[in-house]
């Protein structure tokens, strides 16, 4: 799994995504991970003591994915085992 995540993050240009060391990032990461929930229409989590709910479209927009971007997982990630 770690190898696949590294490969996926490298392909989308996020090679240094989780390699950030900043004061307070540990506590914020714990707050996020402990409250993260996948909902039917999106996700919910808590950050900076504030409840946040995002639809899948809002999450996609915040992450900078183009709404016109269509991926074929089988051809783009040939060795990715989704099960």
PDB file of N, CA, C and O in Angstrom:
ATOM      1  N   UNK A   1       0.828  -1.196   0.000  1.00  0.00           N
ATOM      2  CA  UNK A   1       0.000   0.000   0.000  1.00  0.00           C
ATOM      3  C   UNK A   1       0.868   1.254   0.000  1.00  0.00           C
ATOM      4  O   UNK A   1       0.584   2.198  -0.737  1.00  0.00           O
ATOM      5  N   UNK A   2       1.931   1.277   0.823  1.00  0.00           N
ATOM      6  CA  UNK A   2       2.791   2.463   0.870  1.00  0.00           C
ATOM      7  C   UNK A   2       3.433   2.736  -0.485  1.00  0.00           C
ATOM      8  O   UNK A   2       3.567   3.891  -0.889  1.00  0.00           O
ATOM      9  N   UNK A   3       3.823   1.692  -1.179  1.00  0.00           N
ATOM     10  CA  UNK A   3       4.427   1.853  -2.499  1.00  0.00           C
ATOM     11  C   UNK A   3       3.419   2.417  -3.479  1.00  0.00           C
ATOM     12  O   UNK A   3       3.750   3.301  -4.269  1.00  0.00           O
ATOM     13  N   UNK A   4       2.181   1.915  -3.440  1.00  0.00           N
ATOM     14  CA  UNK A   4       1.143   2.397  -4.350  1.00  0.00           C
ATOM     15  C   UNK A   4       0.798   3.848  -4.056  1.00  0.00           C
ATOM     16  O   UNK A   4       0.614   4.631  -4.988  1.00  0.00           O
ATOM     17  N   UNK A   5       0.704   4.228  -2.789  1.00  0.00           N
ATOM     18  CA  UNK A   5       0.408   5.616  -2.428  1.00  0.00           C
ATOM     19  C   UNK A   5       1.527   6.528  -2.912  1.00  0.00           C
ATOM     20  O   UNK A   5       1.262   7.599  -3.457  1.00  0.00           O
ATOM     21  N   UNK A   6       2.770   6.115  -2.719  1.00  0.00           N
ATOM     22  CA  UNK A   6       3.900   6.903  -3.210  1.00  0.00           C
ATOM     23  C   UNK A   6       3.821   7.076  -4.723  1.00  0.00           C
ATOM     24  O   UNK A   6       4.041   8.174  -5.234  1.00  0.00           O
ATOM     25  N   UNK A   7       3.507   6.001  -5.438  1.00  0.00           N
ATOM     26  CA  UNK A   7       3.406   6.062  -6.896  1.00  0.00           C
ATOM     27  C   UNK A   7       2.284   7.004  -7.331  1.00  0.00           C
ATOM     28  O   UNK A   7       2.475   7.828  -8.225  1.00  0.00           O
ATOM     29  N   UNK A   8       1.132   6.883  -6.709  1.00  0.00           N
ATOM     30  CA  UNK A   8      -0.005   7.741  -7.056  1.00  0.00           C
ATOM     31  C   UNK A   8       0.320   9.198  -6.774  1.00  0.00           C
ATOM     32  O   UNK A   8       0.072  10.054  -7.624  1.00  0.00           O
ATOM     33  N   UNK A   9       0.871   9.503  -5.597  1.00  0.00           N
ATOM     34  CA  UNK A   9       1.208  10.883  -5.265  1.00  0.00           C
ATOM     35  C   UNK A   9       2.271  11.430  -6.202  1.00  0.00           C
ATOM     36  O   UNK A   9       2.239  12.611  -6.551  1.00  0.00           O
ATOM     37  N   UNK A  10       3.211  10.592  -6.615  1.00  0.00           N
ATOM     38  CA  UNK A  10       4.234  11.034  -7.562  1.00  0.00           C
ATOM     39  C   UNK A  10       3.602  11.365  -8.910  1.00  0.00           C
ATOM     40  O   UNK A  10       3.984  12.348  -9.544  1.00  0.00           O
ATOM     41  N   UNK A  11       2.640  10.557  -9.355  1.00  0.00           N
ATOM     42  CA  UNK A  11       1.998  10.775 -10.652  1.00  0.00           C
ATOM     43  C   UNK A  11       1.178  12.055 -10.690  1.00  0.00           C
ATOM     44  O   UNK A  11       1.075  12.690 -11.740  1.00  0.00           O
ATOM     45  N   UNK A  12       0.585  12.449  -9.546  1.00  0.00           N
ATOM     46  CA  UNK A  12      -0.209  13.680  -9.527  1.00  0.00           C
ATOM     47  C   UNK A  12       0.596  14.887  -9.054  1.00  0.00           C
ATOM     48  O   UNK A  12       0.050  15.980  -8.906  1.00  0.00           O
ATOM     49  N   UNK A  13       1.907  14.690  -8.816  1.00  0.00           N
ATOM     50  CA  UNK A  13       2.769  15.812  -8.451  1.00  0.00           C
ATOM     51  C   UNK A  13       2.772  16.177  -6.982  1.00  0.00           C
ATOM     52  O   UNK A  13       3.105  17.306  -6.623  1.00  0.00           O
ATOM     53  N   UNK A  14       2.403  15.233  -6.126  1.00  0.00           N
ATOM     54  CA  UNK A  14       2.341  15.499  -4.680  1.00  0.00           C
ATOM     55  C   UNK A  14       3.437  14.733  -3.942  1.00  0.00           C
ATOM     56  O   UNK A  14       3.169  14.169  -2.881  1.00  0.00           O
ATOM     57  N   UNK A  15       4.650  14.697  -4.464  1.00  0.00           N
ATOM     58  CA  UNK A  15       5.700  13.883  -3.857  1.00  0.00           C
ATOM     59  C   UNK A  15       6.057  14.322  -2.440  1.00  0.00           C
ATOM     60  O   UNK A  15       6.483  13.490  -1.639  1.00  0.00           O
ATOM     61  N   UNK A  16       5.900  15.578  -2.112  1.00  0.00           N
ATOM     62  CA  UNK A  16       6.227  16.068  -0.763  1.00  0.00           C
ATOM     63  C   UNK A  16       4.974  16.387   0.046  1.00  0.00           C
ATOM     64  O   UNK A  16       5.023  17.192   0.976  1.00  0.00           O
ATOM     65  N   UNK A  17       3.859  15.764  -0.301  1.00  0.00           N
ATOM     66  CA  UNK A  17       2.575  16.093   0.320  1.00  0.00           C
ATOM     67  C   UNK A  17       2.579  15.896   1.829  1.00  0.00           C
ATOM     68  O   UNK A  17       2.131  16.778   2.562  1.00  0.00           O
ATOM     69  N   UNK A  18       3.073  14.763   2.308  1.00  0.00           N
ATOM     70  CA  UNK A  18       3.017  14.485   3.755  1.00  0.00           C
ATOM     71  C   UNK A  18       4.352  14.696   4.446  1.00  0.00           C
ATOM     72  O   UNK A  18       4.475  14.410   5.637  1.00  0.00           O
ATOM     73  N   UNK A  19       5.329  15.177   3.748  1.00  0.00           N
ATOM     74  CA  UNK A  19       6.660  15.346   4.314  1.00  0.00           C
ATOM     75  C   UNK A  19       6.874  16.759   4.846  1.00  0.00           C
ATOM     76  O   UNK A  19       7.952  17.329   4.678  1.00  0.00           O
ATOM     77  N   UNK A  20       5.860  17.323   5.483  1.00  0.00           N
ATOM     78  CA  UNK A  20       5.932  18.691   5.985  1.00  0.00           C
ATOM     79  C   UNK A  20       6.070  18.653   7.500  1.00  0.00           C
ATOM     80  O   UNK A  20       5.255  18.047   8.195  1.00  0.00           O
ATOM     81  N   UNK A  21       7.110  19.307   8.000  1.00  0.00           N
ATOM     82  CA  UNK A  21       7.308  19.368   9.445  1.00  0.00           C
ATOM     83  C   UNK A  21       7.164  20.827   9.859  1.00  0.00           C
ATOM     84  O   UNK A  21       8.024  21.656   9.561  1.00  0.00           O
ATOM     85  N   UNK A  22       6.081  21.127  10.541  1.00  0.00           N
ATOM     86  CA  UNK A  22       5.814  22.477  11.016  1.00  0.00           C
ATOM     87  C   UNK A  22       5.269  22.392  12.433  1.00  0.00           C
ATOM     88  O   UNK A  22       4.635  21.407  12.810  1.00  0.00           O
ATOM     89  N   UNK A  23       5.520  23.427  13.204  1.00  0.00           N
ATOM     90  CA  UNK A  23       5.005  23.493  14.563  1.00  0.00           C
ATOM     91  C   UNK A  23       3.480  23.426  14.531  1.00  0.00           C
ATOM     92  O   UNK A  23       2.847  24.231  13.847  1.00  0.00           O
ATOM     93  N   UNK A  24       2.895  22.508  15.237  1.00  0.00           N
ATOM     94  CA  UNK A  24       1.452  22.381  15.304  1.00  0.00           C
ATOM     95  C   UNK A  24       0.866  21.418  14.295  1.00  0.00           C
ATOM     96  O   UNK A  24      -0.303  21.052  14.416  1.00  0.00           O
ATOM     97  N   UNK A  25       1.628  20.997  13.310  1.00  0.00           N
ATOM     98  CA  UNK A  25       1.061  20.111  12.293  1.00  0.00           C
ATOM     99  C   UNK A  25       0.685  18.748  12.879  1.00  0.00           C
ATOM    100  O   UNK A  25      -0.261  18.116  12.408  1.00  0.00           O
ATOM    101  N   UNK A  26       1.404  18.296  13.884  1.00  0.00           N
ATOM    102  CA  UNK A  26       1.091  17.009  14.508  1.00  0.00           C
ATOM    103  C   UNK A  26      -0.291  17.054  15.167  1.00  0.00           C
ATOM    104  O   UNK A  26      -1.092  16.136  14.989  1.00  0.00           O
ATOM    105  N   UNK A  27      -0.570  18.104  15.916  1.00  0.00           N
ATOM    106  CA  UNK A  27      -1.874  18.215  16.579  1.00  0.00           C
ATOM    107  C   UNK A  27      -3.007  18.390  15.576  1.00  0.00           C
ATOM    108  O   UNK A  27      -4.078  17.808  15.745  1.00  0.00           O
ATOM    109  N   UNK A  28      -2.781  19.181  14.539  1.00  0.00           N
ATOM    110  CA  UNK A  28      -3.811  19.369  13.514  1.00  0.00           C
ATOM    111  C   UNK A  28      -4.065  18.079  12.751  1.00  0.00           C
ATOM    112  O   UNK A  28      -5.206  17.760  12.416  1.00  0.00           O
ATOM    113  N   UNK A  29      -3.005  17.345  12.479  1.00  0.00           N
ATOM    114  CA  UNK A  29      -3.156  16.068  11.784  1.00  0.00           C
ATOM    115  C   UNK A  29      -3.966  15.100  12.630  1.00  0.00           C
ATOM    116  O   UNK A  29      -4.851  14.420  12.112  1.00  0.00           O
ATOM    117  N   UNK A  30      -3.679  15.028  13.919  1.00  0.00           N
ATOM    118  CA  UNK A  30      -4.444  14.153  14.813  1.00  0.00           C
ATOM    119  C   UNK A  30      -5.901  14.572  14.893  1.00  0.00           C
ATOM    120  O   UNK A  30      -6.796  13.727  14.874  1.00  0.00           O
ATOM    121  N   UNK A  31      -6.142  15.879  14.982  1.00  0.00           N
ATOM    122  CA  UNK A  31      -7.519  16.373  15.034  1.00  0.00           C
ATOM    123  C   UNK A  31      -8.259  15.981  13.756  1.00  0.00           C
ATOM    124  O   UNK A  31      -9.400  15.522  13.807  1.00  0.00           O
ATOM    125  N   UNK A  32      -7.611  16.161  12.624  1.00  0.00           N
ATOM    126  CA  UNK A  32      -8.221  15.806  11.341  1.00  0.00           C
ATOM    127  C   UNK A  32      -8.507  14.310  11.255  1.00  0.00           C
ATOM    128  O   UNK A  32      -9.626  13.903  10.941  1.00  0.00           O
ATOM    129  N   UNK A  33      -7.493  13.495  11.535  1.00  0.00           N
ATOM    130  CA  UNK A  33      -7.644  12.049  11.383  1.00  0.00           C
ATOM    131  C   UNK A  33      -8.642  11.447  12.366  1.00  0.00           C
ATOM    132  O   UNK A  33      -9.359  10.507  12.024  1.00  0.00           O
ATOM    133  N   UNK A  34      -8.693  11.978  13.572  1.00  0.00           N
ATOM    134  CA  UNK A  34      -9.609  11.434  14.582  1.00  0.00           C
ATOM    135  C   UNK A  34     -11.067  11.778  14.288  1.00  0.00           C
ATOM    136  O   UNK A  34     -11.975  11.108  14.780  1.00  0.00           O
ATOM    137  N   UNK A  35     -11.293  12.806  13.498  1.00  0.00           N
ATOM    138  CA  UNK A  35     -12.666  13.235  13.233  1.00  0.00           C
ATOM    139  C   UNK A  35     -13.092  12.994  11.797  1.00  0.00           C
ATOM    140  O   UNK A  35     -14.240  13.265  11.445  1.00  0.00           O
ATOM    141  N   UNK A  36     -12.196  12.491  10.961  1.00  0.00           N
ATOM    142  CA  UNK A  36     -12.490  12.285   9.540  1.00  0.00           C
ATOM    143  C   UNK A  36     -13.556  11.215   9.364  1.00  0.00           C
ATOM    144  O   UNK A  36     -13.470  10.138   9.953  1.00  0.00           O
ATOM    145  N   UNK A  37     -14.561  11.519   8.548  1.00  0.00           N
ATOM    146  CA  UNK A  37     -15.624  10.552   8.265  1.00  0.00           C
ATOM    147  C   UNK A  37     -16.031  10.669   6.801  1.00  0.00           C
ATOM    148  O   UNK A  37     -16.154  11.770   6.265  1.00  0.00           O
ATOM    149  N   UNK A  38     -16.234   9.534   6.173  1.00  0.00           N
ATOM    150  CA  UNK A  38     -16.728   9.508   4.798  1.00  0.00           C
ATOM    151  C   UNK A  38     -18.244   9.414   4.864  1.00  0.00           C
ATOM    152  O   UNK A  38     -18.797   8.498   5.473  1.00  0.00           O
ATOM    153  N   UNK A  39     -18.898  10.359   4.239  1.00  0.00           N
ATOM    154  CA  UNK A  39     -20.356  10.411   4.217  1.00  0.00           C
ATOM    155  C   UNK A  39     -20.854   9.972   2.846  1.00  0.00           C
ATOM    156  O   UNK A  39     -20.065   9.792   1.919  1.00  0.00           O
ATOM    157  N   UNK A  40     -22.145   9.802   2.726  1.00  0.00           N
ATOM    158  CA  UNK A  40     -22.707   9.382   1.444  1.00  0.00           C
ATOM    159  C   UNK A  40     -22.418  10.403   0.345  1.00  0.00           C
ATOM    160  O   UNK A  40     -22.130  10.019  -0.788  1.00  0.00           O
ATOM    161  N   UNK A  41     -22.489  11.690   0.661  1.00  0.00           N
ATOM    162  CA  UNK A  41     -22.311  12.721  -0.356  1.00  0.00           C
ATOM    163  C   UNK A  41     -20.983  13.441  -0.294  1.00  0.00           C
ATOM    164  O   UNK A  41     -20.783  14.407  -1.030  1.00  0.00           O
ATOM    165  N   UNK A  42     -20.055  13.000   0.569  1.00  0.00           N
ATOM    166  CA  UNK A  42     -18.770  13.685   0.682  1.00  0.00           C
ATOM    167  C   UNK A  42     -18.008  13.258   1.921  1.00  0.00           C
ATOM    168  O   UNK A  42     -18.011  12.084   2.292  1.00  0.00           O
ATOM    169  N   UNK A  43     -17.350  14.226   2.565  1.00  0.00           N
ATOM    170  CA  UNK A  43     -16.565  13.937   3.763  1.00  0.00           C
ATOM    171  C   UNK A  43     -16.861  14.987   4.833  1.00  0.00           C
ATOM    172  O   UNK A  43     -17.372  16.070   4.549  1.00  0.00           O
ATOM    173  N   UNK A  44     -16.523  14.631   6.063  1.00  0.00           N
ATOM    174  CA  UNK A  44     -16.644  15.562   7.187  1.00  0.00           C
ATOM    175  C   UNK A  44     -15.426  15.371   8.078  1.00  0.00           C
ATOM    176  O   UNK A  44     -14.916  14.260   8.221  1.00  0.00           O
ATOM    177  N   UNK A  45     -14.964  16.472   8.677  1.00  0.00           N
ATOM    178  CA  UNK A  45     -13.840  16.423   9.599  1.00  0.00           C
ATOM    179  C   UNK A  45     -13.844  17.686  10.446  1.00  0.00           C
ATOM    180  O   UNK A  45     -14.632  18.603  10.220  1.00  0.00           O
ATOM    181  N   UNK A  46     -12.957  17.713  11.414  1.00  0.00           N
ATOM    182  CA  UNK A  46     -12.829  18.865  12.303  1.00  0.00           C
ATOM    183  C   UNK A  46     -11.403  19.385  12.197  1.00  0.00           C
ATOM    184  O   UNK A  46     -10.444  18.618  12.283  1.00  0.00           O
ATOM    185  N   UNK A  47     -11.269  20.703  12.010  1.00  0.00           N
ATOM    186  CA  UNK A  47      -9.955  21.328  11.893  1.00  0.00           C
ATOM    187  C   UNK A  47     -10.044  22.709  12.542  1.00  0.00           C
ATOM    188  O   UNK A  47     -10.989  23.460  12.296  1.00  0.00           O
ATOM    189  N   UNK A  48      -9.054  23.035  13.369  1.00  0.00           N
ATOM    190  CA  UNK A  48      -9.033  24.303  14.105  1.00  0.00           C
ATOM    191  C   UNK A  48     -10.316  24.490  14.922  1.00  0.00           C
ATOM    192  O   UNK A  48     -10.858  25.591  15.018  1.00  0.00           O
ATOM    193  N   UNK A  49     -10.785  23.376  15.510  1.00  0.00           N
ATOM    194  CA  UNK A  49     -11.992  23.365  16.352  1.00  0.00           C
ATOM    195  C   UNK A  49     -13.239  23.794  15.583  1.00  0.00           C
ATOM    196  O   UNK A  49     -14.182  24.329  16.167  1.00  0.00           O
ATOM    197  N   UNK A  50     -13.238  23.559  14.286  1.00  0.00           N
ATOM    198  CA  UNK A  50     -14.377  23.916  13.438  1.00  0.00           C
ATOM    199  C   UNK A  50     -14.795  22.683  12.639  1.00  0.00           C
ATOM    200  O   UNK A  50     -13.961  22.025  12.016  1.00  0.00           O
ATOM    201  N   UNK A  51     -16.097  22.374  12.661  1.00  0.00           N
ATOM    202  CA  UNK A  51     -16.618  21.247  11.883  1.00  0.00           C
ATOM    203  C   UNK A  51     -16.707  21.646  10.416  1.00  0.00           C
ATOM    204  O   UNK A  51     -17.232  22.710  10.085  1.00  0.00           O
ATOM    205  N   UNK A  52     -16.193  20.789   9.543  1.00  0.00           N
ATOM    206  CA  UNK A  52     -16.181  21.072   8.111  1.00  0.00           C
ATOM    207  C   UNK A  52     -16.795  19.894   7.382  1.00  0.00           C
ATOM    208  O   UNK A  52     -16.448  18.743   7.645  1.00  0.00           O
ATOM    209  N   UNK A  53     -17.710  20.183   6.462  1.00  0.00           N
ATOM    210  CA  UNK A  53     -18.323  19.167   5.620  1.00  0.00           C
ATOM    211  C   UNK A  53     -18.145  19.608   4.171  1.00  0.00           C
ATOM    212  O   UNK A  53     -18.451  20.748   3.821  1.00  0.00           O
ATOM    213  N   UNK A  54     -17.649  18.699   3.329  1.00  0.00           N
ATOM    214  CA  UNK A  54     -17.442  18.997   1.918  1.00  0.00           C
ATOM    215  C   UNK A  54     -18.102  17.923   1.066  1.00  0.00           C
ATOM    216  O   UNK A  54     -17.994  16.730   1.349  1.00  0.00           O
ATOM    217  N   UNK A  55     -18.787  18.366   0.018  1.00  0.00           N
ATOM    218  CA  UNK A  55     -19.304  17.399  -0.948  1.00  0.00           C
ATOM    219  C   UNK A  55     -18.123  16.896  -1.772  1.00  0.00           C
ATOM    220  O   UNK A  55     -17.039  17.478  -1.718  1.00  0.00           O
ATOM    221  N   UNK A  56     -18.322  15.826  -2.529  1.00  0.00           N
ATOM    222  CA  UNK A  56     -17.247  15.315  -3.361  1.00  0.00           C
ATOM    223  C   UNK A  56     -16.812  16.366  -4.378  1.00  0.00           C
ATOM    224  O   UNK A  56     -15.621  16.484  -4.667  1.00  0.00           O
ATOM    225  N   UNK A  57     -17.755  17.129  -4.925  1.00  0.00           N
ATOM    226  CA  UNK A  57     -17.429  18.180  -5.892  1.00  0.00           C
ATOM    227  C   UNK A  57     -16.592  19.279  -5.228  1.00  0.00           C
ATOM    228  O   UNK A  57     -15.600  19.730  -5.801  1.00  0.00           O
ATOM    229  N   UNK A  58     -16.989  19.717  -4.016  1.00  0.00           N
ATOM    230  CA  UNK A  58     -16.224  20.749  -3.309  1.00  0.00           C
ATOM    231  C   UNK A  58     -14.814  20.269  -2.990  1.00  0.00           C
ATOM    232  O   UNK A  58     -13.855  21.027  -3.136  1.00  0.00           O
ATOM    233  N   UNK A  59     -14.679  19.018  -2.557  1.00  0.00           N
ATOM    234  CA  UNK A  59     -13.362  18.459  -2.270  1.00  0.00           C
ATOM    235  C   UNK A  59     -12.504  18.433  -3.534  1.00  0.00           C
ATOM    236  O   UNK A  59     -11.331  18.806  -3.500  1.00  0.00           O
ATOM    237  N   UNK A  60     -13.084  17.999  -4.633  1.00  0.00           N
ATOM    238  CA  UNK A  60     -12.368  17.957  -5.908  1.00  0.00           C
ATOM    239  C   UNK A  60     -11.907  19.359  -6.318  1.00  0.00           C
ATOM    240  O   UNK A  60     -10.778  19.534  -6.778  1.00  0.00           O
ATOM    241  N   UNK A  61     -12.774  20.346  -6.151  1.00  0.00           N
ATOM    242  CA  UNK A  61     -12.419  21.736  -6.491  1.00  0.00           C
ATOM    243  C   UNK A  61     -11.297  22.253  -5.599  1.00  0.00           C
ATOM    244  O   UNK A  61     -10.365  22.893  -6.086  1.00  0.00           O
ATOM    245  N   UNK A  62     -11.378  21.980  -4.295  1.00  0.00           N
ATOM    246  CA  UNK A  62     -10.343  22.438  -3.354  1.00  0.00           C
ATOM    247  C   UNK A  62      -8.992  21.790  -3.635  1.00  0.00           C
ATOM    248  O   UNK A  62      -7.949  22.411  -3.427  1.00  0.00           O
ATOM    249  N   UNK A  63      -9.006  20.549  -4.104  1.00  0.00           N
ATOM    250  CA  UNK A  63      -7.767  19.861  -4.426  1.00  0.00           C
ATOM    251  C   UNK A  63      -7.212  20.256  -5.789  1.00  0.00           C
ATOM    252  O   UNK A  63      -6.104  19.864  -6.154  1.00  0.00           O
ATOM    253  N   UNK A  64      -7.992  21.036  -6.541  1.00  0.00           N
ATOM    254  CA  UNK A  64      -7.521  21.545  -7.819  1.00  0.00           C
ATOM    255  C   UNK A  64      -7.711  20.611  -8.991  1.00  0.00           C
ATOM    256  O   UNK A  64      -7.065  20.782 -10.025  1.00  0.00           O
ATOM    257  N   UNK A  65      -8.589  19.618  -8.854  1.00  0.00           N
ATOM    258  CA  UNK A  65      -8.844  18.713  -9.971  1.00  0.00           C
ATOM    259  C   UNK A  65      -9.800  19.373 -10.955  1.00  0.00           C
ATOM    260  O   UNK A  65     -10.791  19.983 -10.553  1.00  0.00           O
ATOM    261  N   UNK A  66      -9.510  19.252 -12.207  1.00  0.00           N
ATOM    262  CA  UNK A  66     -10.352  19.823 -13.253  1.00  0.00           C
ATOM    263  C   UNK A  66     -11.636  19.011 -13.376  1.00  0.00           C
ATOM    264  O   UNK A  66     -11.608  17.782 -13.309  1.00  0.00           O
ATOM    265  N   UNK A  67     -12.741  19.688 -13.554  1.00  0.00           N
ATOM    266  CA  UNK A  67     -14.015  18.973 -13.723  1.00  0.00           C
ATOM    267  C   UNK A  67     -14.057  18.250 -15.062  1.00  0.00           C
ATOM    268  O   UNK A  67     -14.879  17.354 -15.258  1.00  0.00           O
ATOM    269  N   UNK A  68     -13.175  18.632 -15.986  1.00  0.00           N
ATOM    270  CA  UNK A  68     -13.109  17.978 -17.297  1.00  0.00           C
ATOM    271  C   UNK A  68     -12.108  16.831 -17.310  1.00  0.00           C
ATOM    272  O   UNK A  68     -11.965  16.143 -18.321  1.00  0.00           O
ATOM    273  N   UNK A  69     -11.419  16.620 -16.201  1.00  0.00           N
ATOM    274  CA  UNK A  69     -10.389  15.587 -16.141  1.00  0.00           C
ATOM    275  C   UNK A  69     -11.041  14.216 -16.023  1.00  0.00           C
ATOM    276  O   UNK A  69     -11.711  13.912 -15.036  1.00  0.00           O
ATOM    277  N   UNK A  70     -10.836  13.403 -17.038  1.00  0.00           N
ATOM    278  CA  UNK A  70     -11.379  12.050 -17.036  1.00  0.00           C
ATOM    279  C   UNK A  70     -10.203  11.087 -17.072  1.00  0.00           C
ATOM    280  O   UNK A  70      -9.369  11.144 -17.977  1.00  0.00           O
ATOM    281  N   UNK A  71     -10.142  10.204 -16.082  1.00  0.00           N
ATOM    282  CA  UNK A  71      -9.040   9.258 -15.986  1.00  0.00           C
ATOM    283  C   UNK A  71      -9.521   7.847 -16.258  1.00  0.00           C
ATOM    284  O   UNK A  71     -10.621   7.460 -15.865  1.00  0.00           O
ATOM    285  N   UNK A  72      -8.690   7.097 -16.927  1.00  0.00           N
ATOM    286  CA  UNK A  72      -8.910   5.667 -17.090  1.00  0.00           C
ATOM    287  C   UNK A  72      -7.917   4.985 -16.158  1.00  0.00           C
ATOM    288  O   UNK A  72      -6.739   4.853 -16.490  1.00  0.00           O
ATOM    289  N   UNK A  73      -8.389   4.553 -14.996  1.00  0.00           N
ATOM    290  CA  UNK A  73      -7.524   4.008 -13.956  1.00  0.00           C
ATOM    291  C   UNK A  73      -6.694   2.834 -14.463  1.00  0.00           C
ATOM    292  O   UNK A  73      -5.513   2.721 -14.134  1.00  0.00           O
ATOM    293  N   UNK A  74      -7.301   1.962 -15.261  1.00  0.00           N
ATOM    294  CA  UNK A  74      -6.586   0.775 -15.736  1.00  0.00           C
ATOM    295  C   UNK A  74      -5.386   1.130 -16.607  1.00  0.00           C
ATOM    296  O   UNK A  74      -4.346   0.478 -16.511  1.00  0.00           O
ATOM    297  N   UNK A  75      -5.507   2.152 -17.454  1.00  0.00           N
ATOM    298  CA  UNK A  75      -4.371   2.516 -18.304  1.00  0.00           C
ATOM    299  C   UNK A  75      -3.409   3.469 -17.613  1.00  0.00           C
ATOM    300  O   UNK A  75      -2.207   3.422 -17.875  1.00  0.00           O
ATOM    301  N   UNK A  76      -3.917   4.344 -16.724  1.00  0.00           N
ATOM    302  CA  UNK A  76      -3.058   5.311 -16.042  1.00  0.00           C
ATOM    303  C   UNK A  76      -2.240   4.683 -14.907  1.00  0.00           C
ATOM    304  O   UNK A  76      -1.118   5.113 -14.639  1.00  0.00           O
ATOM    305  N   UNK A  77      -2.796   3.678 -14.250  1.00  0.00           N
ATOM    306  CA  UNK A  77      -2.105   2.976 -13.159  1.00  0.00           C
ATOM    307  C   UNK A  77      -2.173   1.482 -13.415  1.00  0.00           C
ATOM    308  O   UNK A  77      -2.944   0.783 -12.757  1.00  0.00           O
ATOM    309  N   UNK A  78      -1.387   0.973 -14.354  1.00  0.00           N
ATOM    310  CA  UNK A  78      -1.519  -0.429 -14.750  1.00  0.00           C
ATOM    311  C   UNK A  78      -1.226  -1.444 -13.646  1.00  0.00           C
ATOM    312  O   UNK A  78      -1.787  -2.539 -13.673  1.00  0.00           O
ATOM    313  N   UNK A  79      -0.368  -1.121 -12.680  1.00  0.00           N
ATOM    314  CA  UNK A  79      -0.016  -2.084 -11.636  1.00  0.00           C
ATOM    315  C   UNK A  79      -0.754  -1.829 -10.324  1.00  0.00           C
ATOM    316  O   UNK A  79      -0.416  -2.430  -9.304  1.00  0.00           O
ATOM    317  N   UNK A  80      -1.741  -0.962 -10.333  1.00  0.00           N
ATOM    318  CA  UNK A  80      -2.482  -0.619  -9.116  1.00  0.00           C
ATOM    319  C   UNK A  80      -3.529  -1.695  -8.832  1.00  0.00           C
ATOM    320  O   UNK A  80      -4.373  -1.985  -9.680  1.00  0.00           O
ATOM    321  N   UNK A  81      -3.472  -2.278  -7.648  1.00  0.00           N
ATOM    322  CA  UNK A  81      -4.424  -3.304  -7.247  1.00  0.00           C
ATOM    323  C   UNK A  81      -5.473  -2.662  -6.359  1.00  0.00           C
ATOM    324  O   UNK A  81      -5.221  -2.407  -5.181  1.00  0.00           O
ATOM    325  N   UNK A  82      -6.638  -2.400  -6.911  1.00  0.00           N
ATOM    326  CA  UNK A  82      -7.670  -1.656  -6.168  1.00  0.00           C
ATOM    327  C   UNK A  82      -8.383  -2.502  -5.116  1.00  0.00           C
ATOM    328  O   UNK A  82      -9.062  -1.948  -4.251  1.00  0.00           O
ATOM    329  N   UNK A  83      -8.249  -3.809  -5.164  1.00  0.00           N
ATOM    330  CA  UNK A  83      -8.886  -4.673  -4.167  1.00  0.00           C
ATOM    331  C   UNK A  83      -7.864  -5.060  -3.141  1.00  0.00           C
ATOM    332  O   UNK A  83      -8.179  -5.789  -2.200  1.00  0.00           O
TER     333      UNK A  83
END
